[in-house]
Amino acid sequence: MPGAYNPALYANLPVSKEIQEVFEYITRYKPQKGELETKIKPFIPDYIPAVGEVDAFLKMPKPDGQKEDLGITVLDEPALVNEDKTVLELKYVQSKNVTRSVVINVDAIENADKKPKEVTRWIHSV
């Protein structure tokens, strides 16, 4: 094997007997093969409930230097598929079993006649 230790190259070195014995330990050494356990394990969550867009977890500090509460006081868990704000409000009102009339603003789709996919998506979501 090229580059491996060759004891014949060092057999005639002008060193003491003790040093020559140290060279013998090189040929006697047999490396042990062992399986090392990894310290870092990947975190792959099964499910993260979210609303919004995909978050790259890049948080920019506020320009005024104030404390950033995003993710603490305001939901910061985005999703790949956004749900309509009106549909979320309707679900919330239904979950609270509100008996009084509640005013919910419904957003309009501008130029709806040219955007049939958005109209169909809204109809299916409601």
N, C-alpha and C positions, 0 to 999 in steps of 0.2 A: 504494500500500500504506500503510495508516494506521500511524503511528508510525515510518515510515522517515525517513532523513535527507533533508532538503530543502535544497539549497544556497542557494536564493533567500532563505530566512529569515535567513541569516547573511552575505549578500553586502555589506551596508552597515554592518558593524560597524566602529567606529573603532579598528582595529588596524593594526600595521605590515604592510608588504608580505610579510615573511617569514612572519608568522602566517597571512596570507591564502593563501600557498602551501601551508601545512600543511593547510588545509581542503580543498584540491584532492586531497590524498592520500586523503581519505575517499571521494570519488566514484570514484577510480581503483582502489580495493581490491576485489579479487574473491576471496571466500573459496574455499579449496580443499576439496574433498570427499575424504575419505579414510576407509578402513576401519580402525578401531582394534582391535587384538587384545586379547581379554579377559585379564586377569591371573589371575582366579580361575576355575577349572574345577570343575564339580561332581564329587564322588566318589560314584559309584554302583557298588558292588561287585557282581560277577556272582554270587558265592556266598560266604557266610560260614558255615562249619560251626559249629553251636551246640547247646547243651543247656540247656533251661530256658525261661524266659519272655523276652519282648522287653525289651531293655535300653534305657532312655532315656539312658544314659550320665550319669546323675546320681549322683554319689558323695558321700555324706554323710560328714563326718569322724566318727571314733569319739568317743564322749563322754569316754573316758578320755584322749584326746589321743595314743594310740599310733598307730604307722604302720599304714596300711591296705594289706594285701597282696592284696586281692581283684583278680583279673585277673593277678596275678604268680605267686603260689603256688597259687591256687585258680582253677579254670576259671570265667570270667565272660563267656561267650559264649552268651547265651540264644537259644532258637529259638521259633518260633510253635507247633510241635507238640511236646509233651513225650513222651519215651520212658520207658517203665516202668523203674524202677531195677533190678528183677530181671532184665529182659531185657538191660540193659546188662551186668550182672554175668555172665550166662550167655554173652554174646558174648565178654567178656573172657577167661573161663575157656577157652572153645573156641579162642580165638586163641592161647593160651599152650600148648595141647596138654597140659594137666595130666593125669597118669596117676593120681595119688592122689585120694581122694575129697575133695571140697570142699563145705563146708557153706554153703549160700546161704539166707538168710532170705527167705521169700516173704510179701509183705504180703497180708493178707486184705481182702476187700471186705465191709464190714459191710452187712447187709441185702441180700445179693446177689440174693435173689429179687425185690427191688423195683428193682434196677438192672441190667436185662438188657443195656443198651448197654455198660456198663463191663465186664461179664463177656465179652461178644462181642469187645470191643476187646482185652482181655487175651489171649483165646484166639488171635486173629489175630496178635498181636504175638509170642506164644511159638511 
